[in-house]
Amino acid sequence: MARTRATDYDQKRLGILARSAKLFAEHGYTGTSITMIADACGVSKALMYHYYRSKDAVLFDLLADHLQHLVGVVEEATRQAEPSERLFAIAAALLEAYRGADAEHQVQISSLKLLPAEQQDELKALERRLVVLMSDAIAAAIPAAAAKPQLLKPLTMSLFGMLNWHYLWFRDGKGLSREAYAQMATTLMIAGAEQAIAAVDTSDAKPARTPRKKTEARIALARRA
């Protein structure tokens, strides 16, 4: 007979993921064992296998939970009607979602590539969803970016760079708040994008891998905004 799940199964599962993220961030994925995870969680190795049969399963579940949460908060932020406010709302939502998740974020950057290809594909689809949501918001807020789709991805990834690497220097309670930094990052993007676009020679640039219909829809969206 299959073992019945405890009523606090999900709570314990999330606890395992949180402790695993810290171990993976500190020791690296390859330097962390199931035994180390079990010890950190205060459970036996046998009980640990009741939740996860392999270290790959722990890593995949950890990253899937993290990325699904990020997609959810960003999708909620896109409900802002005014384009510049929408872009700020996305940046602020991401920075807030990163609060207390530095380990998960670090593991995403360093260890996603260590999973089997099929699992990587599933997680990368979530990452691409985040990129599309941010890219669409930039296109709506900055018509010049929508008009030059070959520069839309560099702009999008530049904004992600400002947000995603903040954990290396940002400290809560010291200097800027998360909301203030989100405002700074999005203002830099909106205020400087047109000048940056004008300064770039795109004559030799390869077209972005964006379907024509999708690009036209983004331009139309930006014009309506």
N, C-alpha and C positions, 0 to 999 in steps of 0.2 A: 504494500500500500504506500502511495506517495505521501511524503511528509507534509502535514498541514502547515501553511504559512502562519507565522505569529501575527498578531494584530499590529505590532509595531515594526513589521518587516520593512516597509518603505522608509521609515525613520532610521532604522539601523543601516539600511542600504545607503542612504544619503550620508550617514556618518562615516561609513567605510570609504565612500568616494572622496569626502572632504579630507580624511586622513591620508588617503592614497595620493591625492593631489600634492599635499605637502611633502610626502616622501619622494614622489617622482621629481618635484621641483628641487629638492635638496640633494638627492642622491642620483638623479637621473633615472630614466625608465629601466635601463638595463642594469643599473646598480641596486634596484629595489626588488625584493623577492616577496612572494605570497606570505612567507613566514614573517617577514618584517611588517607587512600590512596587518596580519593577524595580531602580532604583538602590540602594534600601535593602537589597535582597536580593542585590545584586552579580551580577545576571543581565541579559541583553539583553532588550529589549522583546519581541523575537520569541520568546525562550524563555519569557518570562512568559505569553505567549498560549498556550503549550503547556499551561499549568496552568489559566489562567482567561481566558475570552474577553472578559470585561467587568468593570468595577469592581463592578457589581451582583452578579455571581457571587462575587466575593471577599467582599463584605459578607454576602451570604446564607450562604455556607459558614462564615464566621467565627462568625456568630451561631448558626447551627444547631449547630455543634460545641460552642459554649459552653453553650447551653441544654440540649442532649442530655446533656452531662456533668452539669449541675446536676440534671436530672431523675433521672439514674442514682444520684447520691450520696444524694439525698433519698429515693428509693424504698428504697435500702439501709438508710437510717436508720430508716425506718418499721417495721423488723422488731423494734425494741425493744417489748417487751410492755407494760411499765408506762407509762401515759399521760404522766405528767410527764417521765419519762426519754426517751420518744419525742420529745416536743416539744423537749427540750434537744438530743437527738441530731440532729434536723433542723437546728436553729439552728447547732450546732457544725459539722455537715457542710457547710452553706452557707458559713460563714465560712472554713472550710479550703479549700473549692473556689474561693473568691474570692482566695486567696493567689496573688500573682503575676498576677492576672487583672484588675487595676484598669482597664486600657485596654479590655479586652473588655466589662467591665461598663459602663463609661462610654459605649462605642459602642452597646451595647444600648439604653441609656436615650435617647440622643440621635439615633440614626440608623436604628433599625428602621423608623420611619415613612416613611423615604425610599425604601424598596424598593417594587416593584410589589405591588399588592393581594394577588395570589395568594400571593406569597412571604411577605408580612406575615401572612396568615392561617395559614400553616404554622408560622411562628415563634410567633405568638400562641397557638396551640394548645398549644405546649410551655410557654409562660408560664402558661396557664390550668391545666395539669397541676400545676405547682408550687403554684399557689394552692389547688387542691383538696386536695393532699396536706397542706399546712400547715393549711388550714381544718379538715380532718378530725381532725388531731392536736390542734388547739385545742379542738374540740368534745368529744373524748375526755377531755382533761385538765381541762376546765372545763365541767361539766354546765350551769351557768347560761347559758353561751354557746350551747350546743346547744339549750337551751329557748327562746332568743330568736334565731332564725336571721337576723332583720333586723339584728342587731348582730354577727353572726359575721363578716361580710365586713369591717366597719370594724376589728374586732379583728385579723383576719388581716392586713389591709394595714398596720395600725399596727406589728405585729411585723416584717413585711417592711421597713417604713420604717426601723426601728432597725438592721436587718441590712444592707439594701441601700445605705444612705448612709454606712456606717461608713468607707468608703474616703476620705471627705473629711477625717477627723480621726485615724483609727487609724494607728498606726505600730508595726510589729513590733519587739519588744524595748524598747519604751517604755511603761510603765504596764501595763495589763491585757494578758494573753494573749488569743488568740482564743477559747480554751475558756472562760476566765473571763468574757469579755464575753458569750458565748453563754449562760452560766449566769445572768448578771445580767439579760439581756434576757428570758429565759424566766421567771425568777423574778418580775420586774416584771409580766409578763403574768399569770401564775397567781395571784400574791398580790393584784393590784389589779383583776383583771377583774370579779369579783362586785360590788365597790363601785362601779366605773365603770358597770356595767350597771344597777345600782339607781339611780344618779344620773341616768340618761338617760330622758327622757320619750319613749316610743316610740309614743304614741297617734296621732301624725300621720305616723309613718314608713311608707313604702311597703314592702310585703312584699319580701323578697329574692327574686331570680330563681333560686330553688332548687326543683326539682321536689319535690312533696310526699313522694313515696316516698323520695327521697334524704334529705330532712330527717328523716323518721321513722327512717330507718336510722342517721343520725348520733346522734339522741337515744338510740336503743336501744344503740348502741355505747358512748355515754358512760355510760349506766346500768349496762351490764355491767362497764365498767371500774371 
